[in-house]
Amino acid sequence: MRWRQWAGVGLIVLSIAAMFLWETQLREKLVFRRAAVCAADIPAGEVFTEDMVKLVRITPESAVYGAAEDDAAEYIGLKTTLPLHENQQLLPEYFSSEGPAAEGTASFVIDGSWICSQSSLDEVGDTVSLRLVKSGEYLGSYKISALPGPKSSLELCASFEDYMLVRSAAEENGPGSIIVINTKAR
């Protein structure tokens, strides 16, 4: 009968040790994932720096599609296009380079037949993000340099390589394959 008591005590100690290990180390590593978020509120037009980001652990259900996961190095030095709030996950649409006058850029027409949806409130100077409708793939953020003719087409300020990326994605996915998202806070 003595060995059963010792076995019971051993199992209790083992279960307490397992709970302690789960609570202190394993749960965070197995259940949560890392995400880069804003360390504090950031106004629109502010240059994003390393001290404006922090890494946190979040549940997979609260992760935003396309948000920065492990670091925000790709956003360092870019301007914010709209106000960001503390603990907000970072998306490419929230940042832009200096604008239409940036070196190596030109205005390119985005054909109206490529666009599935766009805001009727778009204005010259607004920053818009382009995404593929089916996959949600991010194609980049660009400033509107002109709104020629029909409201469904627009001219964007981009590098030739970026334009070719958008064009090839539109041609591969067919008419109405791009959604234009205006990131300007109104």
URMO-V687485 format. One record per helix or strand of 3 or more residues. SS is the DSSP state (H for helix, E for strand). FROM is the first residue (numbers start at 1). TO is the last residue. If there is no record, write none. Layout:
BEGIN
ss: [SS,SS]
from: [FROM,FROM]
to: [TO,TO]
END
This chain:
BEGIN
ss: [H,E,H,E,H,H,H,E,H,E,E,E,E,H,E]
from: [2,32,50,53,60,73,92,106,112,115,127,138,154,160,178]
to: [31,38,52,59,62,75,94,110,114,117,132,146,158,173,182]
END
